[in-house]
Amino acid sequence: MDSRPSPSPSRNPYVIAVVNQKGGVGKTTTAVNLAACLAASERPTLLIDVDPQANASSAYGITNAERQVYDALIDEVPLTHCAFETELETLHVVPAGRDLVGAEIELVSLESREYRLSQSIQAIGEAYEIILIDCPPSLGLLTLNALTAADAVLIPLQCEYYALEGLANLVETVDLVNAELNPRLAIQGIVLTMADQRNNLARQVEAEVRGHFGDKVYRTRIPRNVRLSEAPSHGQPILLYDIHSKGAVAYVKLADELLAQLALTTLPRKPPVLPNPQSTADEANDEAGATVKLPETTTIDHITTDRSVTHSEE
């Protein structure tokens, strides 16, 4: 077990890899929605999708991007040239795409193959305060690139029977990367996802996880929530799709916990100006004839009181 305290930033940007070697545990949902909540707290945030499934990208309405993370990893295109603006002014997204499927093979023959993403992030300097990386649900060169680039890992964990076994394996991986490739790397925290307190097994697993990992486990639980499941099909994070939903409230609380951990001392600021911004998700929607008017404000306080579209909780 990693007994070190959760790290706090000594530099900008602070890079967090959202990782779990098991799929279907709310990893991408957490990356997508935590990024939105951090950005809504007026912290310039970059979400990098390195999962070939590209679900984090499509969750922001980004598909078939001309430039994507593949171009940064393989061709050394600057990340800011691959980034999309979003409906949240302080959030940019570097998408994944089909080309990323073959990137694992292409990376094998490249120099410094484990550090390609780290080098790309270093090249953008202090443009962002926080970078979240959505990792594939496997331990290959793409995940390894994320771990060598990161200051810390955030682990979404579903409260199920084999959770502790998988978590132990992941902690071993983090320790190995820390020892061999990235001495900064530590566990930022563990977030319990798809939580259902009515389930006896879920309560038992949660108690065991908290018993083993103590304050590494966030107080906030992410519940099972219909709105969380619906939001990606609308190309929006839950914060914009339904701010009043239980899922949105949970991710806002998780962002608050993370920001308290990081104890950022800098004042909120504007994000960098992208040199060649790709078409934003809402521009693409306009071209397609979308009719729903979306919130124009960006901070959590304003979104909760100034929403032009309201969905009822299910």
Contacts in CASP RR format, 6 or more apart in sequence:
PFRMAT RR
TARGET T0000
AUTHOR 0000-0000-0000
METHOD contacts of the structure
MODEL  1
MDSRPSPSPSRNPYVIAVVNQKGGVGKTTTAVNLAACLAASERPTLLIDV
DPQANASSAYGITNAERQVYDALIDEVPLTHCAFETELETLHVVPAGRDL
VGAEIELVSLESREYRLSQSIQAIGEAYEIILIDCPPSLGLLTLNALTAA
DAVLIPLQCEYYALEGLANLVETVDLVNAELNPRLAIQGIVLTMADQRNN
LARQVEAEVRGHFGDKVYRTRIPRNVRLSEAPSHGQPILLYDIHSKGAVA
YVKLADELLAQLALTTLPRKPPVLPNPQSTADEANDEAGATVKLPETTTI
DHITTDRSVTHSEE
1 171 0 8 1.000
1 212 0 8 1.000
1 213 0 8 1.000
2 171 0 8 1.000
2 174 0 8 1.000
2 175 0 8 1.000
2 186 0 8 1.000
2 187 0 8 1.000
2 216 0 8 1.000
4 186 0 8 1.000
4 187 0 8 1.000
6 152 0 8 1.000
6 186 0 8 1.000
6 187 0 8 1.000
6 188 0 8 1.000
6 189 0 8 1.000
6 215 0 8 1.000
6 216 0 8 1.000
6 261 0 8 1.000
7 151 0 8 1.000
7 152 0 8 1.000
7 184 0 8 1.000
7 186 0 8 1.000
7 188 0 8 1.000
8 261 0 8 1.000
8 262 0 8 1.000
8 263 0 8 1.000
9 151 0 8 1.000
9 262 0 8 1.000
9 264 0 8 1.000
11 126 0 8 1.000
12 125 0 8 1.000
12 126 0 8 1.000
12 128 0 8 1.000
12 129 0 8 1.000
12 266 0 8 1.000
13 46 0 8 1.000
13 121 0 8 1.000
13 124 0 8 1.000
13 125 0 8 1.000
13 126 0 8 1.000
13 127 0 8 1.000
13 128 0 8 1.000
13 129 0 8 1.000
13 130 0 8 1.000
13 131 0 8 1.000
14 129 0 8 1.000
14 130 0 8 1.000
14 131 0 8 1.000
14 151 0 8 1.000
14 152 0 8 1.000
14 262 0 8 1.000
15 121 0 8 1.000
15 130 0 8 1.000
15 131 0 8 1.000
15 133 0 8 1.000
15 149 0 8 1.000
15 150 0 8 1.000
15 151 0 8 1.000
15 152 0 8 1.000
16 130 0 8 1.000
16 131 0 8 1.000
16 132 0 8 1.000
16 133 0 8 1.000
16 150 0 8 1.000
16 151 0 8 1.000
16 152 0 8 1.000
16 153 0 8 1.000
16 154 0 8 1.000
16 188 0 8 1.000
17 132 0 8 1.000
17 133 0 8 1.000
17 135 0 8 1.000
17 143 0 8 1.000
17 146 0 8 1.000
17 147 0 8 1.000
17 149 0 8 1.000
17 150 0 8 1.000
17 152 0 8 1.000
17 153 0 8 1.000
17 154 0 8 1.000
18 27 0 8 1.000
18 28 0 8 1.000
18 30 0 8 1.000
18 31 0 8 1.000
18 34 0 8 1.000
18 132 0 8 1.000
18 133 0 8 1.000
18 134 0 8 1.000
18 135 0 8 1.000
18 153 0 8 1.000
18 154 0 8 1.000
18 156 0 8 1.000
19 27 0 8 1.000
19 135 0 8 1.000
19 143 0 8 1.000
19 146 0 8 1.000
19 147 0 8 1.000
19 153 0 8 1.000
19 154 0 8 1.000
19 155 0 8 1.000
19 170 0 8 1.000
20 26 0 8 1.000
20 27 0 8 1.000
20 137 0 8 1.000
20 155 0 8 1.000
20 156 0 8 1.000
20 157 0 8 1.000
20 170 0 8 1.000
21 137 0 8 1.000
21 138 0 8 1.000
21 139 0 8 1.000
21 166 0 8 1.000
21 169 0 8 1.000
21 170 0 8 1.000
21 173 0 8 1.000
22 137 0 8 1.000
22 166 0 8 1.000
23 137 0 8 1.000
24 137 0 8 1.000
24 158 0 8 1.000
25 156 0 8 1.000
25 157 0 8 1.000
25 158 0 8 1.000
25 193 0 8 1.000
25 194 0 8 1.000
26 156 0 8 1.000
26 158 0 8 1.000
26 193 0 8 1.000
26 194 0 8 1.000
26 222 0 8 1.000
27 134 0 8 1.000
27 135 0 8 1.000
27 137 0 8 1.000
27 156 0 8 1.000
28 51 0 8 1.000
28 53 0 8 1.000
28 55 0 8 1.000
28 56 0 8 1.000
28 59 0 8 1.000
28 134 0 8 1.000
29 156 0 8 1.000
29 193 0 8 1.000
29 222 0 8 1.000
29 228 0 8 1.000
29 232 0 8 1.000
30 154 0 8 1.000
30 156 0 8 1.000
30 191 0 8 1.000
30 193 0 8 1.000
30 222 0 8 1.000
30 251 0 8 1.000
30 254 0 8 1.000
31 47 0 8 1.000
31 56 0 8 1.000
31 132 0 8 1.000
31 133 0 8 1.000
31 134 0 8 1.000
32 47 0 8 1.000
32 56 0 8 1.000
32 59 0 8 1.000
32 60 0 8 1.000
32 134 0 8 1.000
32 232 0 8 1.000
32 237 0 8 1.000
33 228 0 8 1.000
33 231 0 8 1.000
33 237 0 8 1.000
33 238 0 8 1.000
33 239 0 8 1.000
33 247 0 8 1.000
33 248 0 8 1.000
33 251 0 8 1.000
34 132 0 8 1.000
34 154 0 8 1.000
34 251 0 8 1.000
34 254 0 8 1.000
34 255 0 8 1.000
34 258 0 8 1.000
35 45 0 8 1.000
35 47 0 8 1.000
35 91 0 8 1.000
35 93 0 8 1.000
35 132 0 8 1.000
35 237 0 8 1.000
36 88 0 8 1.000
36 91 0 8 1.000
36 237 0 8 1.000
36 238 0 8 1.000
36 239 0 8 1.000
36 240 0 8 1.000
36 251 0 8 1.000
37 237 0 8 1.000
37 239 0 8 1.000
37 251 0 8 1.000
37 252 0 8 1.000
37 254 0 8 1.000
37 255 0 8 1.000
37 300 0 8 1.000
38 45 0 8 1.000
38 91 0 8 1.000
38 130 0 8 1.000
38 132 0 8 1.000
38 255 0 8 1.000
38 258 0 8 1.000
38 259 0 8 1.000
39 45 0 8 1.000
39 86 0 8 1.000
39 88 0 8 1.000
39 89 0 8 1.000
39 90 0 8 1.000
39 91 0 8 1.000
39 298 0 8 1.000
40 88 0 8 1.000
40 90 0 8 1.000
40 239 0 8 1.000
40 255 0 8 1.000
40 298 0 8 1.000
40 299 0 8 1.000
40 300 0 8 1.000
40 303 0 8 1.000
41 255 0 8 1.000
41 259 0 8 1.000
41 268 0 8 1.000
41 299 0 8 1.000
41 300 0 8 1.000
42 90 0 8 1.000
42 268 0 8 1.000
42 269 0 8 1.000
42 298 0 8 1.000
42 299 0 8 1.000
43 90 0 8 1.000
43 129 0 8 1.000
43 130 0 8 1.000
43 259 0 8 1.000
43 264 0 8 1.000
43 268 0 8 1.000
44 90 0 8 1.000
44 127 0 8 1.000
44 128 0 8 1.000
44 129 0 8 1.000
44 130 0 8 1.000
44 269 0 8 1.000
44 270 0 8 1.000
44 271 0 8 1.000
44 272 0 8 1.000
45 90 0 8 1.000
45 91 0 8 1.000
45 92 0 8 1.000
45 128 0 8 1.000
45 129 0 8 1.000
45 130 0 8 1.000
45 131 0 8 1.000
45 132 0 8 1.000
45 271 0 8 1.000
46 79 0 8 1.000
46 83 0 8 1.000
46 91 0 8 1.000
46 92 0 8 1.000
46 93 0 8 1.000
46 94 0 8 1.000
46 127 0 8 1.000
46 128 0 8 1.000
46 130 0 8 1.000
46 131 0 8 1.000
46 132 0 8 1.000
47 56 0 8 1.000
47 60 0 8 1.000
47 91 0 8 1.000
47 92 0 8 1.000
47 93 0 8 1.000
47 94 0 8 1.000
47 131 0 8 1.000
47 132 0 8 1.000
47 133 0 8 1.000
47 134 0 8 1.000
48 69 0 8 1.000
48 79 0 8 1.000
48 93 0 8 1.000
48 94 0 8 1.000
48 117 0 8 1.000
48 131 0 8 1.000
48 132 0 8 1.000
48 133 0 8 1.000
48 134 0 8 1.000
48 146 0 8 1.000
49 55 0 8 1.000
49 56 0 8 1.000
49 57 0 8 1.000
49 69 0 8 1.000
49 93 0 8 1.000
49 94 0 8 1.000
49 95 0 8 1.000
49 96 0 8 1.000
49 97 0 8 1.000
49 134 0 8 1.000
50 69 0 8 1.000
50 73 0 8 1.000
50 96 0 8 1.000
50 100 0 8 1.000
50 117 0 8 1.000
50 133 0 8 1.000
50 134 0 8 1.000
50 135 0 8 1.000
50 136 0 8 1.000
50 142 0 8 1.000
50 143 0 8 1.000
50 145 0 8 1.000
50 146 0 8 1.000
51 96 0 8 1.000
51 100 0 8 1.000
51 134 0 8 1.000
51 135 0 8 1.000
51 136 0 8 1.000
51 137 0 8 1.000
51 142 0 8 1.000
52 96 0 8 1.000
52 97 0 8 1.000
52 98 0 8 1.000
52 100 0 8 1.000
52 101 0 8 1.000
52 102 0 8 1.000
52 103 0 8 1.000
52 136 0 8 1.000
52 142 0 8 1.000
53 96 0 8 1.000
53 136 0 8 1.000
54 63 0 8 1.000
54 95 0 8 1.000
54 96 0 8 1.000
54 97 0 8 1.000
54 98 0 8 1.000
54 100 0 8 1.000
55 134 0 8 1.000
55 232 0 8 1.000
56 93 0 8 1.000
56 95 0 8 1.000
56 96 0 8 1.000
56 134 0 8 1.000
57 63 0 8 1.000
57 65 0 8 1.000
57 68 0 8 1.000
57 93 0 8 1.000
57 95 0 8 1.000
57 96 0 8 1.000
57 97 0 8 1.000
58 232 0 8 1.000
58 235 0 8 1.000
59 231 0 8 1.000
59 232 0 8 1.000
59 235 0 8 1.000
59 236 0 8 1.000
59 237 0 8 1.000
60 84 0 8 1.000
60 86 0 8 1.000
60 93 0 8 1.000
60 95 0 8 1.000
60 235 0 8 1.000
60 236 0 8 1.000
60 237 0 8 1.000
60 281 0 8 1.000
61 235 0 8 1.000
61 236 0 8 1.000
61 281 0 8 1.000
61 284 0 8 1.000
61 285 0 8 1.000
62 84 0 8 1.000
62 93 0 8 1.000
62 95 0 8 1.000
62 281 0 8 1.000
64 97 0 8 1.000
65 82 0 8 1.000
65 84 0 8 1.000
65 95 0 8 1.000
65 97 0 8 1.000
65 278 0 8 1.000
66 278 0 8 1.000
67 77 0 8 1.000
67 81 0 8 1.000
67 82 0 8 1.000
67 278 0 8 1.000
68 82 0 8 1.000
68 94 0 8 1.000
68 95 0 8 1.000
68 96 0 8 1.000
68 97 0 8 1.000
68 99 0 8 1.000
68 100 0 8 1.000
69 79 0 8 1.000
69 82 0 8 1.000
69 94 0 8 1.000
69 95 0 8 1.000
69 96 0 8 1.000
69 97 0 8 1.000
69 100 0 8 1.000
69 117 0 8 1.000
70 96 0 8 1.000
70 97 0 8 1.000
70 99 0 8 1.000
70 100 0 8 1.000
70 103 0 8 1.000
71 77 0 8 1.000
71 81 0 8 1.000
71 82 0 8 1.000
72 78 0 8 1.000
72 79 0 8 1.000
72 82 0 8 1.000
72 94 0 8 1.000
72 116 0 8 1.000
72 117 0 8 1.000
72 120 0 8 1.000
73 103 0 8 1.000
73 107 0 8 1.000
73 116 0 8 1.000
73 117 0 8 1.000
73 120 0 8 1.000
73 145 0 8 1.000
74 103 0 8 1.000
74 106 0 8 1.000
74 107 0 8 1.000
74 110 0 8 1.000
74 116 0 8 1.000
76 116 0 8 1.000
76 119 0 8 1.000
76 120 0 8 1.000
78 120 0 8 1.000
78 123 0 8 1.000
78 124 0 8 1.000
78 275 0 8 1.000
79 94 0 8 1.000
79 120 0 8 1.000
79 121 0 8 1.000
79 123 0 8 1.000
79 124 0 8 1.000
80 124 0 8 1.000
80 127 0 8 1.000
80 272 0 8 1.000
80 274 0 8 1.000
80 275 0 8 1.000
81 274 0 8 1.000
81 275 0 8 1.000
81 276 0 8 1.000
82 94 0 8 1.000
82 95 0 8 1.000
82 278 0 8 1.000
83 92 0 8 1.000
83 93 0 8 1.000
83 94 0 8 1.000
83 274 0 8 1.000
83 277 0 8 1.000
83 278 0 8 1.000
84 92 0 8 1.000
84 93 0 8 1.000
84 94 0 8 1.000
84 95 0 8 1.000
84 277 0 8 1.000
84 278 0 8 1.000
84 279 0 8 1.000
84 280 0 8 1.000
84 281 0 8 1.000
85 92 0 8 1.000
85 274 0 8 1.000
85 277 0 8 1.000
85 278 0 8 1.000
85 280 0 8 1.000
86 92 0 8 1.000
86 93 0 8 1.000
86 280 0 8 1.000
86 281 0 8 1.000
87 236 0 8 1.000
87 240 0 8 1.000
87 280 0 8 1.000
87 281 0 8 1.000
87 282 0 8 1.000
87 294 0 8 1.000
87 295 0 8 1.000
88 237 0 8 1.000
88 239 0 8 1.000
88 240 0 8 1.000
88 298 0 8 1.000
89 270 0 8 1.000
89 271 0 8 1.000
89 298 0 8 1.000
90 270 0 8 1.000
90 271 0 8 1.000
90 298 0 8 1.000
91 271 0 8 1.000
92 128 0 8 1.000
92 271 0 8 1.000
92 272 0 8 1.000
92 274 0 8 1.000
100 142 0 8 1.000
103 141 0 8 1.000
103 142 0 8 1.000
104 140 0 8 1.000
104 141 0 8 1.000
104 142 0 8 1.000
107 113 0 8 1.000
107 116 0 8 1.000
107 141 0 8 1.000
107 142 0 8 1.000
107 145 0 8 1.000
108 141 0 8 1.000
110 116 0 8 1.000
112 119 0 8 1.000
113 141 0 8 1.000
113 145 0 8 1.000
114 141 0 8 1.000
114 144 0 8 1.000
114 145 0 8 1.000
114 148 0 8 1.000
114 181 0 8 1.000
115 145 0 8 1.000
115 148 0 8 1.000
115 149 0 8 1.000
116 145 0 8 1.000
117 133 0 8 1.000
117 145 0 8 1.000
117 146 0 8 1.000
117 148 0 8 1.000
117 149 0 8 1.000
118 145 0 8 1.000
118 148 0 8 1.000
118 149 0 8 1.000
118 182 0 8 1.000
120 149 0 8 1.000
121 131 0 8 1.000
121 149 0 8 1.000
124 272 0 8 1.000
127 271 0 8 1.000
127 272 0 8 1.000
128 271 0 8 1.000
128 272 0 8 1.000
129 264 0 8 1.000
129 266 0 8 1.000
129 269 0 8 1.000
130 262 0 8 1.000
132 154 0 8 1.000
133 146 0 8 1.000
133 149 0 8 1.000
133 150 0 8 1.000
135 142 0 8 1.000
135 143 0 8 1.000
135 146 0 8 1.000
135 147 0 8 1.000
136 142 0 8 1.000
136 143 0 8 1.000
139 173 0 8 1.000
144 177 0 8 1.000
144 181 0 8 1.000
147 153 0 8 1.000
147 173 0 8 1.000
147 174 0 8 1.000
147 177 0 8 1.000
147 181 0 8 1.000
147 182 0 8 1.000
147 185 0 8 1.000
148 177 0 8 1.000
148 181 0 8 1.000
148 182 0 8 1.000
148 185 0 8 1.000
149 182 0 8 1.000
150 182 0 8 1.000
150 184 0 8 1.000
150 185 0 8 1.000
151 184 0 8 1.000
151 185 0 8 1.000
151 186 0 8 1.000
152 185 0 8 1.000
152 186 0 8 1.000
152 187 0 8 1.000
152 188 0 8 1.000
152 189 0 8 1.000
153 174 0 8 1.000
153 185 0 8 1.000
153 186 0 8 1.000
153 187 0 8 1.000
153 188 0 8 1.000
153 189 0 8 1.000
154 188 0 8 1.000
154 189 0 8 1.000
154 190 0 8 1.000
154 191 0 8 1.000
154 258 0 8 1.000
155 167 0 8 1.000
155 170 0 8 1.000
155 187 0 8 1.000
155 189 0 8 1.000
155 190 0 8 1.000
155 191 0 8 1.000
156 190 0 8 1.000
156 191 0 8 1.000
156 193 0 8 1.000
156 222 0 8 1.000
157 163 0 8 1.000
157 167 0 8 1.000
157 190 0 8 1.000
157 191 0 8 1.000
157 192 0 8 1.000
157 193 0 8 1.000
157 209 0 8 1.000
158 192 0 8 1.000
158 193 0 8 1.000
158 194 0 8 1.000
159 192 0 8 1.000
159 194 0 8 1.000
159 195 0 8 1.000
159 196 0 8 1.000
159 199 0 8 1.000
159 201 0 8 1.000
159 202 0 8 1.000
159 203 0 8 1.000
159 205 0 8 1.000
159 206 0 8 1.000
159 209 0 8 1.000
160 201 0 8 1.000
160 202 0 8 1.000
160 205 0 8 1.000
161 201 0 8 1.000
161 205 0 8 1.000
163 205 0 8 1.000
163 209 0 8 1.000
164 205 0 8 1.000
164 208 0 8 1.000
164 209 0 8 1.000
164 212 0 8 1.000
167 190 0 8 1.000
167 209 0 8 1.000
167 213 0 8 1.000
171 187 0 8 1.000
174 185 0 8 1.000
174 186 0 8 1.000
174 187 0 8 1.000
177 185 0 8 1.000
178 184 0 8 1.000
178 185 0 8 1.000
178 186 0 8 1.000
187 216 0 8 1.000
188 258 0 8 1.000
188 261 0 8 1.000
189 216 0 8 1.000
189 217 0 8 1.000
189 218 0 8 1.000
190 209 0 8 1.000
190 213 0 8 1.000
190 216 0 8 1.000
190 217 0 8 1.000
190 218 0 8 1.000
191 217 0 8 1.000
191 218 0 8 1.000
191 220 0 8 1.000
191 221 0 8 1.000
191 222 0 8 1.000
191 254 0 8 1.000
192 206 0 8 1.000
192 209 0 8 1.000
192 217 0 8 1.000
192 218 0 8 1.000
192 221 0 8 1.000
192 222 0 8 1.000
193 221 0 8 1.000
193 222 0 8 1.000
194 222 0 8 1.000
194 223 0 8 1.000
194 224 0 8 1.000
195 202 0 8 1.000
195 206 0 8 1.000
195 221 0 8 1.000
195 222 0 8 1.000
195 223 0 8 1.000
195 224 0 8 1.000
196 202 0 8 1.000
196 223 0 8 1.000
196 224 0 8 1.000
197 203 0 8 1.000
197 221 0 8 1.000
206 221 0 8 1.000
209 217 0 8 1.000
210 217 0 8 1.000
218 254 0 8 1.000
218 257 0 8 1.000
218 258 0 8 1.000
219 257 0 8 1.000
220 250 0 8 1.000
220 253 0 8 1.000
220 254 0 8 1.000
220 257 0 8 1.000
221 250 0 8 1.000
222 228 0 8 1.000
222 247 0 8 1.000
222 250 0 8 1.000
222 251 0 8 1.000
222 254 0 8 1.000
223 246 0 8 1.000
223 247 0 8 1.000
223 250 0 8 1.000
225 238 0 8 1.000
225 245 0 8 1.000
225 246 0 8 1.000
225 247 0 8 1.000
225 250 0 8 1.000
226 313 0 8 1.000
226 314 0 8 1.000
227 238 0 8 1.000
227 241 0 8 1.000
227 242 0 8 1.000
227 245 0 8 1.000
227 246 0 8 1.000
227 247 0 8 1.000
227 248 0 8 1.000
227 311 0 8 1.000
227 313 0 8 1.000
227 314 0 8 1.000
228 238 0 8 1.000
228 245 0 8 1.000
228 247 0 8 1.000
230 241 0 8 1.000
231 237 0 8 1.000
231 238 0 8 1.000
231 241 0 8 1.000
231 242 0 8 1.000
234 241 0 8 1.000
235 281 0 8 1.000
236 294 0 8 1.000
238 245 0 8 1.000
238 247 0 8 1.000
238 248 0 8 1.000
238 251 0 8 1.000
239 248 0 8 1.000
239 251 0 8 1.000
239 252 0 8 1.000
239 300 0 8 1.000
239 303 0 8 1.000
240 294 0 8 1.000
240 295 0 8 1.000
240 303 0 8 1.000
241 248 0 8 1.000
241 311 0 8 1.000
242 248 0 8 1.000
242 310 0 8 1.000
242 311 0 8 1.000
242 313 0 8 1.000
243 303 0 8 1.000
243 304 0 8 1.000
243 307 0 8 1.000
244 304 0 8 1.000
244 310 0 8 1.000
244 311 0 8 1.000
244 313 0 8 1.000
245 311 0 8 1.000
245 313 0 8 1.000
246 313 0 8 1.000
252 300 0 8 1.000
282 290 0 8 1.000
282 294 0 8 1.000
292 309 0 8 1.000
293 308 0 8 1.000
293 309 0 8 1.000
294 308 0 8 1.000
294 309 0 8 1.000
295 302 0 8 1.000
295 303 0 8 1.000
295 306 0 8 1.000
295 307 0 8 1.000
295 308 0 8 1.000
295 309 0 8 1.000
297 303 0 8 1.000
297 306 0 8 1.000
END
